[in-house]
Amino acid sequence: MRRGLLGLIGVLVLGPLAAWFGPGLLRRVEPPIRVGILHSRTGPLAISEAAMVDAEVMALNEIKQAGGLLGRDVEWVIANGESDPKTFGRQARRLIDDEHVSVIFGGMTSACREAIDEVVGLSNHLLIFPSNYEGLDFSQNVVCTGSLPNQQVIPAVNWCFETLKARKFFLAGSSDVMSYAIHTIVRDQLTALGASFVGEGFLEINGDGVPGVIAAIKASGADVVISSVVGDANKAFYHQMTQAGLTPDKLPVLSVTITEDDLRQLPVAEMVGDYAAWGYFQTIDRKENLDFVKAFQKIHGSDRPTSDSIEAAYGGVKLWAQAVEEAGTADTTEVRKYLRRQSRNAPEGIVSIDYDTMHAWRPFYLGKIRRDGLFDIVWSLEKPIRPVPFPMFRTKAYWEAAVEKWNKTGRADDDDPPAPSPSPPSSPPRTSQASPVWGPRSVVRPAAPEPTRSAAVPSSSSTSSVHRARPTTR
């Protein structure tokens, strides 16, 4: 009798406690969701990639502090790609096989992205790639949150033509597929605009060959330089531009690679008045951005700026987390389905993942470098631009052949595949998986006559588009 009474009391007391604490106990024994962060922590690319790591960790900490995902904790492992594509590939394999991550956030250059993609493709994993890049690629295993040339380079060149009244363009880049592709795209655009391509030069990411490129720029008579130079090479490039008398008031440089974070390590005093084009700047006047900047600087200090690469890296984690919650699982196959339909009210505006291409719709802003290392926004577009991985100026077949050649040889030569008649882009299959290599040191070429092409500059209403310049209201 007494034992039965005690049992009844136990049920009455412990039953509600079990109902209250039971789900929490079950959640705590669920294994954590593990993710990988893979960027260059050392080498010449670390100047740009270190901030991406900070942004991804910030987003993951916010998710962790909010209770994790699906009632599970979130853990992350940070790996070093060492600014080397082969190392990126090996580290991606280690993260998947040894660390058992379900997704990798990382990469910056085309070569490193390709190296990771080869690994995640074989393992049915996902790469969330936060950097701007040349496009010309389409993979079911890669979600790209950075800008493509049609969202960044083409509007920037059009602004130079209409606002700066530039007619002679010099192209400076790095010995990498991204610069080779951007130069080809811009040459086609200049033909369509009736402007002149007056020369180009390619640098190694460690800065080798800068004097030759500067001499070619000075001799070209250019009105503007479009730069896709990455990494440490920018230190020597901008400094030697000033030493040669090519100051921003005489020959402005418009970069599609320099961010606020990069400017902390560059000769800003010599760059005041130069330009950059991105989908985000810290000076965007939106509540969402003010909150984002405040949160980032609370962690890293008021002297740390935000940037496009920081926001794209942060946003990539947030979009993936939204997809996991909606899918109800961290399984790659299911998460991929839900990532295709994700959208967020980001600091720069609405950012959405394009269902067909797995690239992000991005806003566009053009900024002028200030003495404090930030940008005054001098032009912007009202709506996000649709991502078009394969530019309309040439056929997809041309781009596939060109990328295969660039990947195989690491060079951009005058004997590139001939340009066929342009055709609208279609949803492409996977391009060549050849591992790219760094190209030759300091390739400098004067302008050569361009073949006649039937490409026309799209109107501002085109979703793939070159947009007509108009003054910003910001």
C-alpha positions as CSV (number, residue, x, y, z in Angstrom):
1,M,0.0,0.0,0.0
2,R,2.7,2.4,1.0
3,R,4.9,1.4,-2.0
4,G,2.0,1.9,-4.3
5,L,1.3,5.4,-2.9
6,L,4.9,6.4,-3.3
7,G,4.8,5.2,-6.9
8,L,1.7,7.2,-7.6
9,I,3.3,10.3,-6.1
10,G,6.4,9.7,-8.3
11,V,4.3,9.6,-11.4
12,L,2.4,12.7,-10.5
13,V,5.6,14.7,-9.7
14,L,8.0,13.3,-12.3
15,G,5.6,13.0,-15.1
16,P,5.2,16.7,-15.7
17,L,8.9,17.3,-15.2
18,A,9.6,14.6,-17.9
19,A,7.2,16.3,-20.2
20,W,8.8,19.7,-19.6
21,F,12.5,18.6,-19.8
22,G,12.2,15.6,-22.0
23,P,12.3,17.4,-25.4
24,G,15.3,19.4,-24.2
25,L,17.1,16.3,-23.1
26,L,16.4,14.7,-26.5
27,R,17.7,17.8,-28.3
28,R,20.9,17.7,-26.3
29,V,21.7,14.2,-27.3
30,E,21.1,14.9,-31.0
31,P,24.5,15.1,-32.8
32,P,25.5,18.6,-33.8
33,I,25.4,19.8,-37.4
34,R,29.0,20.2,-38.4
35,V,30.1,22.7,-41.1
36,G,33.4,23.5,-42.7
37,I,35.0,26.9,-43.3
38,L,37.7,26.8,-45.9
39,H,39.7,30.0,-46.8
40,S,43.2,31.1,-47.2
41,R,44.6,31.9,-43.8
42,T,48.1,32.3,-45.2
43,G,49.6,33.3,-48.5
44,P,48.9,36.3,-50.7
45,L,45.1,35.7,-50.8
46,A,44.8,35.9,-47.0
47,I,44.6,39.7,-47.3
48,S,41.1,39.2,-48.7
49,E,39.9,35.9,-47.3
50,A,40.5,36.5,-43.6
51,A,37.5,38.8,-43.4
52,M,35.3,36.1,-45.0
53,V,36.2,33.8,-42.1
54,D,35.2,36.4,-39.6
55,A,31.8,36.9,-41.3
56,E,31.0,33.2,-41.5
57,V,31.9,32.6,-37.9
58,M,29.8,35.6,-36.9
59,A,26.8,34.2,-38.7
60,L,27.3,30.7,-37.2
61,N,27.7,32.1,-33.7
62,E,24.4,34.0,-34.1
63,I,22.7,30.7,-35.2
64,K,24.3,28.9,-32.3
65,Q,23.2,31.5,-29.7
66,A,19.7,31.3,-31.1
67,G,19.5,27.6,-30.3
68,G,21.1,26.0,-33.3
69,L,19.2,24.4,-36.2
70,L,16.4,21.8,-35.9
71,G,17.0,21.6,-32.2
72,R,20.7,20.6,-32.8
73,D,23.8,22.5,-32.0
74,V,26.0,23.8,-34.8
75,E,29.8,23.3,-34.8
76,W,32.4,24.4,-37.3
77,V,35.9,23.5,-38.4
78,I,38.2,26.1,-40.0
79,A,40.7,24.9,-42.5
80,N,43.5,26.8,-44.4
81,G,43.6,26.7,-48.2
82,E,47.0,28.4,-48.1
83,S,46.2,30.4,-51.3
84,D,46.8,27.2,-53.3
85,P,44.2,25.4,-55.3
86,K,45.6,21.9,-54.6
87,T,45.6,22.6,-50.9
88,F,42.0,23.7,-51.1
89,G,41.1,20.4,-52.7
90,R,42.9,18.4,-50.1
91,Q,41.4,20.4,-47.2
92,A,37.9,20.0,-48.7
93,R,38.4,16.2,-48.8
94,R,39.6,16.3,-45.2
95,L,36.7,18.3,-44.0
96,I,34.2,15.9,-45.6
97,D,36.0,12.5,-44.8
98,D,37.5,13.3,-41.4
99,E,35.5,16.1,-40.0
100,H,32.2,14.9,-41.4
101,V,30.9,18.4,-42.3
102,S,27.6,18.7,-44.2
103,V,28.5,21.9,-46.1
104,I,31.6,24.0,-46.8
105,F,31.7,27.7,-46.8
106,G,34.8,29.0,-48.6
107,G,37.0,29.9,-51.5
108,M,37.7,33.2,-53.3
109,T,39.5,32.6,-56.6
110,S,38.2,30.5,-59.6
111,A,41.0,28.0,-59.3
112,C,40.2,27.4,-55.6
113,R,36.5,27.2,-56.2
114,E,37.0,24.6,-58.9
115,A,39.3,22.5,-56.7
116,I,36.6,22.4,-53.9
117,D,33.8,21.8,-56.4
118,E,35.6,18.7,-57.7
119,V,35.6,17.2,-54.2
120,V,32.0,18.2,-53.1
121,G,30.6,17.0,-56.4
122,L,32.0,13.5,-55.9
123,S,30.7,13.4,-52.3
124,N,27.2,15.0,-52.9
125,H,28.1,17.9,-50.6
126,L,27.6,21.6,-51.0
127,L,29.9,24.6,-51.3
128,I,28.6,28.0,-50.5
129,F,31.0,30.3,-52.4
130,P,30.9,34.0,-51.3
131,S,33.2,35.7,-53.7
132,N,32.5,37.6,-56.9
133,Y,33.8,35.6,-59.9
134,E,33.7,35.4,-63.7
135,G,30.8,33.0,-64.1
136,L,31.1,30.7,-67.1
137,D,30.2,27.8,-64.7
138,F,27.2,26.0,-63.4
139,S,27.3,23.4,-60.8
140,Q,24.5,21.7,-58.8
141,N,26.9,21.5,-55.9
142,V,27.8,25.2,-55.6
143,V,25.7,28.1,-54.4
144,C,27.3,31.5,-55.3
145,T,26.4,34.5,-53.3
146,G,28.9,37.0,-54.8
147,S,28.4,39.1,-58.0
148,L,28.9,37.9,-61.6
149,P,30.2,40.2,-64.4
150,N,26.8,41.1,-65.6
151,Q,25.9,42.3,-62.1
152,Q,29.2,44.1,-61.4
153,V,31.6,44.6,-64.3
154,I,29.2,45.4,-67.2
155,P,27.2,48.1,-65.3
156,A,30.6,49.6,-64.1
157,V,32.0,49.9,-67.6
158,N,28.8,51.4,-68.8
159,W,29.0,54.0,-66.0
160,C,32.6,54.9,-67.0
161,F,31.5,55.4,-70.6
162,E,28.5,57.5,-69.8
163,T,29.5,59.4,-66.6
164,L,33.3,59.7,-66.9
165,K,33.0,59.9,-70.7
166,A,35.8,57.4,-70.9
167,R,36.5,56.1,-74.4
168,K,39.8,54.4,-74.1
169,F,40.0,51.5,-71.6
170,F,43.0,49.6,-70.2
171,L,42.4,46.3,-68.5
172,A,44.6,45.2,-65.6
173,G,44.1,41.8,-64.0
174,S,45.7,38.8,-62.3
175,S,46.9,35.6,-64.0
176,D,43.7,33.8,-63.3
177,V,40.6,32.7,-65.2
178,M,38.6,35.4,-63.6
179,S,40.6,38.2,-65.2
180,Y,40.9,36.4,-68.5
181,A,37.1,36.1,-68.7
182,I,36.5,39.7,-67.5
183,H,38.9,41.1,-70.1
184,T,37.1,39.1,-72.8
185,I,33.7,40.3,-71.6
186,V,34.8,43.9,-71.4
187,R,36.4,43.9,-74.8
188,D,33.1,42.7,-76.3
189,Q,31.2,45.4,-74.4
190,L,33.5,48.1,-75.6
191,T,33.0,47.0,-79.1
192,A,29.2,47.3,-78.6
193,L,29.6,50.7,-77.0
194,G,31.9,52.0,-79.7
195,A,34.7,52.6,-77.2
196,S,38.4,51.5,-77.5
197,F,40.3,48.7,-75.8
198,V,43.9,50.1,-75.6
199,G,45.8,47.3,-73.8
200,E,45.8,44.8,-71.0
201,G,48.3,43.4,-68.4
202,F,48.2,40.4,-66.1
203,L,50.0,40.2,-62.7
204,E,50.9,37.3,-60.4
205,I,49.0,37.5,-57.1
206,N,52.3,38.2,-55.3
207,G,52.8,41.4,-57.4
208,D,55.5,40.2,-59.8
209,G,55.6,42.3,-63.0
210,V,53.9,45.4,-61.8
211,P,56.5,47.8,-63.4
212,G,55.8,46.4,-66.9
213,V,52.1,46.8,-66.5
214,I,52.3,50.3,-65.2
215,A,54.6,51.3,-68.1
216,A,52.0,49.8,-70.6
217,I,49.2,51.7,-68.9
218,K,51.1,55.0,-69.1
219,A,51.9,54.4,-72.8
220,S,48.4,53.4,-73.7
221,G,46.8,56.9,-73.3
222,A,43.9,55.3,-71.5
223,D,41.0,57.3,-70.0
224,V,40.3,54.7,-67.3
225,V,41.7,51.4,-66.0
226,I,39.4,48.5,-65.2
227,S,41.1,46.4,-62.6
228,S,40.5,42.8,-61.5
229,V,43.9,42.5,-59.7
230,V,43.6,40.4,-56.6
231,G,45.7,39.8,-53.5
232,D,49.0,41.4,-52.5
233,A,49.6,42.6,-56.0
234,N,47.3,45.5,-55.3
235,K,49.8,47.1,-52.9
236,A,52.5,47.4,-55.5
237,F,50.0,48.2,-58.3
238,Y,48.4,51.2,-56.7
239,H,51.6,52.6,-55.2
240,Q,53.5,52.4,-58.5
241,M,50.6,54.0,-60.3
242,T,51.1,57.0,-58.1
243,Q,54.9,56.9,-58.5
244,A,54.4,57.0,-62.2
245,G,52.2,60.1,-61.9
246,L,49.0,58.2,-62.8
247,T,47.0,59.6,-59.9
248,P,43.2,59.2,-59.6
249,D,42.6,62.7,-60.8
250,K,44.5,62.0,-64.0
251,L,43.8,58.3,-64.6
252,P,41.1,56.8,-62.3
253,V,41.2,53.0,-61.6
254,L,37.8,51.2,-61.2
255,S,38.3,48.0,-59.3
256,V,36.0,45.0,-59.1
257,T,38.1,43.4,-56.4
258,I,39.0,46.1,-53.9
259,T,36.8,46.3,-50.8
260,E,36.8,48.4,-47.6
261,D,38.6,45.6,-45.8
262,D,41.3,45.5,-48.4
263,L,41.9,49.2,-48.1
264,R,43.1,48.7,-44.5
265,Q,46.2,47.2,-46.0
266,L,46.6,49.3,-49.1
267,P,48.0,52.8,-49.7
268,V,44.6,54.6,-49.3
269,A,46.1,58.1,-49.4
270,E,47.3,57.3,-52.9
271,M,43.9,55.9,-53.9
272,V,41.5,58.6,-52.9
273,G,39.3,59.3,-55.9
274,D,39.6,55.8,-57.4
275,Y,36.5,53.7,-57.7
276,A,35.1,50.2,-57.0
277,A,31.9,48.5,-58.1
278,W,30.1,46.0,-55.8
279,G,26.7,44.8,-54.6
280,Y,27.4,46.2,-51.1
281,F,29.3,49.0,-49.4
282,Q,29.4,49.8,-45.7
283,T,28.0,53.3,-46.4
284,I,24.6,52.0,-47.7
285,D,22.0,53.9,-45.8
286,R,19.5,51.2,-44.8
287,K,18.4,50.2,-41.3
288,E,19.4,46.6,-42.1
289,N,22.9,47.7,-42.9
290,L,23.3,50.0,-39.9
291,D,22.3,47.0,-37.7
292,F,24.7,44.7,-39.5
293,V,27.7,47.1,-39.3
294,K,26.9,47.7,-35.6
295,A,26.8,43.9,-34.9
296,F,30.1,43.3,-36.8
297,Q,32.0,46.1,-35.2
298,K,30.7,45.1,-31.7
299,I,32.7,41.8,-32.2
300,H,35.7,43.1,-34.2
301,G,36.0,46.7,-33.1
302,S,34.9,50.1,-34.5
303,D,38.0,50.3,-36.8
304,R,37.0,47.1,-38.7
305,P,34.9,47.9,-41.8
306,T,32.4,45.6,-43.4
307,S,32.6,44.9,-47.2
308,D,30.9,43.1,-50.0
309,S,32.8,39.9,-49.4
310,I,32.0,40.0,-45.7
311,E,28.3,40.5,-46.3
312,A,28.2,37.8,-49.1
313,A,30.0,35.3,-46.8
314,Y,27.7,36.2,-43.8
315,G,24.6,36.0,-46.0
316,G,25.6,32.7,-47.5
317,V,25.5,31.1,-44.0
318,K,22.1,32.7,-43.3
319,L,20.6,31.5,-46.6
320,W,21.9,27.9,-45.9
321,A,20.5,28.0,-42.4
322,Q,17.1,29.1,-43.7
323,A,17.1,26.2,-46.2
324,V,18.0,23.7,-43.4
325,E,15.1,24.9,-41.3
326,E,12.7,24.7,-44.1
327,A,13.9,21.3,-45.3
328,G,13.8,19.9,-41.8
329,T,17.2,18.2,-42.3
330,A,20.8,19.1,-43.0
331,D,20.9,16.4,-45.8
332,T,22.5,17.9,-48.9
333,T,19.9,16.6,-51.4
334,E,17.0,18.2,-49.5
335,V,18.8,21.4,-48.5
336,R,19.8,21.9,-52.2
337,K,16.1,21.9,-53.1
338,Y,15.2,24.5,-50.6
339,L,18.2,26.7,-51.2
340,R,16.9,27.3,-54.7
341,R,14.0,29.3,-53.3
342,Q,15.7,31.3,-50.5
343,S,15.6,35.1,-50.2
344,R,16.6,37.5,-47.4
345,N,16.3,41.2,-46.7
346,A,20.0,41.7,-46.6
347,P,21.9,44.9,-45.6
348,E,22.3,45.9,-49.3
349,G,18.7,45.0,-50.3
350,I,16.8,41.9,-51.3
351,V,19.2,39.0,-52.1
352,S,17.6,35.9,-53.6
353,I,19.0,32.6,-55.0
354,D,18.1,32.1,-58.6
355,Y,16.3,28.8,-59.0
356,D,18.0,27.8,-62.3
357,T,21.6,28.9,-61.8
358,M,22.1,28.7,-58.0
359,H,23.6,32.2,-58.1
360,A,22.3,35.2,-56.2
361,W,20.3,38.1,-57.5
362,R,22.4,41.1,-56.3
363,P,22.0,44.9,-56.1
364,F,24.7,47.2,-57.7
365,Y,26.5,50.1,-56.2
366,L,29.4,52.2,-57.5
367,G,31.6,53.8,-54.9
368,K,34.4,56.4,-54.8
369,I,37.3,55.9,-52.3
370,R,37.4,58.3,-49.4
371,R,40.4,59.2,-47.3
372,D,38.9,57.2,-44.3
373,G,39.0,54.0,-46.3
374,L,35.3,53.9,-47.0
375,F,33.3,54.6,-50.2
376,D,31.0,57.4,-51.2
377,I,28.2,55.8,-53.2
378,V,28.0,57.8,-56.5
379,W,25.6,55.6,-58.4
380,S,23.3,52.7,-57.7
381,L,20.5,50.6,-59.3
382,E,17.0,50.5,-58.0
383,K,16.5,46.8,-58.3
384,P,18.7,43.6,-58.0
385,I,20.2,42.2,-61.1
386,R,19.5,38.7,-62.3
387,P,22.6,36.5,-62.4
388,V,23.7,35.4,-65.9
389,P,26.7,33.0,-65.6
390,F,27.2,32.9,-69.4
391,P,27.4,36.4,-70.9
392,M,25.3,37.0,-74.0
393,F,28.1,38.5,-76.0
394,R,29.4,35.0,-77.1
395,T,27.9,31.5,-77.2
396,K,28.1,29.1,-74.4
397,A,30.2,26.8,-76.7
398,Y,32.8,29.6,-77.0
399,W,32.9,30.1,-73.3
400,E,33.3,26.4,-72.5
401,A,36.2,26.1,-75.0
402,A,37.9,29.2,-73.7
403,V,37.6,28.1,-70.0
404,E,39.0,24.7,-70.9
405,K,41.9,26.3,-72.6
406,W,42.5,28.8,-69.8
407,N,42.3,26.1,-67.2
408,K,44.7,23.8,-69.1
409,T,47.3,26.4,-70.0
410,G,46.9,29.1,-67.3
411,R,47.3,31.7,-70.1
412,A,45.2,34.2,-72.0
413,D,46.7,34.5,-75.5
414,D,45.8,36.2,-78.7
415,D,45.0,32.8,-80.2
416,D,42.0,32.3,-77.9
417,P,39.1,30.5,-79.6
418,P,37.4,32.7,-82.2
419,A,34.3,34.5,-81.2
420,P,31.2,33.0,-82.8
421,S,27.9,34.9,-83.3
422,P,26.4,35.7,-79.9
423,S,23.4,33.8,-78.7
424,P,21.2,34.0,-75.6
425,P,22.5,32.0,-72.6
426,S,20.7,28.8,-71.6
427,S,20.9,26.7,-68.5
428,P,24.3,25.2,-69.0
429,P,25.6,21.8,-67.9
430,R,28.8,21.5,-65.8
431,T,31.8,23.0,-67.5
432,S,35.3,21.4,-67.6
433,Q,36.6,20.1,-64.3
434,A,40.3,20.6,-65.2
435,S,42.3,22.1,-62.3
436,P,43.3,25.7,-63.2
437,V,46.9,26.8,-62.7
438,W,48.4,30.2,-62.1
439,G,49.5,31.8,-65.4
440,P,52.7,33.4,-66.6
441,R,54.3,36.3,-64.8
442,S,53.3,39.8,-66.0
443,V,51.8,39.3,-69.4
444,V,51.4,42.7,-71.1
445,R,49.7,43.1,-74.4
446,P,48.8,46.2,-76.4
447,A,45.4,46.4,-77.9
448,A,44.8,44.4,-81.0
449,P,42.0,45.0,-83.6
450,E,38.9,43.3,-82.3
451,P,36.9,41.1,-84.6
452,T,33.6,42.4,-85.8
453,R,30.8,41.2,-83.6
454,S,27.1,41.6,-83.7
455,A,26.7,42.0,-80.0
456,A,24.6,44.9,-78.9
457,V,24.4,46.5,-75.5
458,P,21.1,45.5,-73.8
459,S,18.7,48.1,-72.7
460,S,18.3,48.9,-69.0
461,S,15.1,46.9,-69.0
462,S,16.9,43.7,-69.8
463,T,17.3,41.3,-66.8
464,S,20.7,40.2,-68.0
465,S,21.6,43.7,-68.5
466,V,23.9,46.6,-69.0
467,H,22.1,49.4,-67.1
468,R,22.1,53.0,-68.1
469,A,23.7,55.4,-65.7
470,R,21.6,57.7,-63.6
471,P,22.6,59.8,-60.5
472,T,22.1,58.1,-57.2
473,T,19.5,59.5,-54.8
474,R,21.5,58.2,-51.8
